[in-house]
Structure formats: C-alpha cells, structure tokens
C-alpha cells in the first residue's frame, strides 16, 4: 500500500512539474507576443503623431495662401464671393432620365439610396 502511494505521489509530482514547465513556456511566449504587439502599437502611435504634425503644417492658412499666390495663373483661382455660397436646399434636384453626352444614361437617385446597379 505504501509503495503504491509513493509511486502515485512521484507520478503526480512528475506530471505537476511537466505542467508547470509547459505553463512557464506558454507564459513566456504570450509575454513575447505582448511585447511585440506593444512595439507595433508604439510604432503606429509615433506614425500617427508624425502624420498629425505634417497635416497641421500642410493646412496652415499662410502656407496655403502662398501656394495659391504662386499658382494663381496656372490654376486660374479667384477668391470666393459671398454671393456664390448658397444653402443646399437652393440647389435644384437633378431631373430623372437625363442622357450624358456619350448617350449613356446617368444613374438615377437609386444610387443615392444605396441601391447600386
């Protein structure tokens, strides 16, 4: 009886040791994966930060104004008059059944509703 108890105890300890080692290696693998993912997240956050800084530089009104002045002749840009700005309600709806110059029918309002042909 005592032999059987000793043998089962040794087997139990051996199985427990194997399970602990297996758990240790799984934990290390998960830890390495977490570190790699954190590095990726940090790199993405740095990229986002750089893109935001670049965007804030690109949309500076003084820079845009300088570009407009430099390319005014080529682009034929003119300042917007307040009379040109209207509400969306004032824009007439497109008539149905209009044919384009190349005789292909234009899409109807079903495209605006999400129905694509």
Secondary structure, DSSP 8 states (H G I E B T S, - for coil): -HHHHHHHHHHHHHHHHHHHHHHHHHHHHHHHHHHHHHHHHHHHHHHHHHHHHHHHHHT-HHHHHHHHHHTHHHHT-----GGG---GGGS----TT-B-TTS-B---TTTTTT---
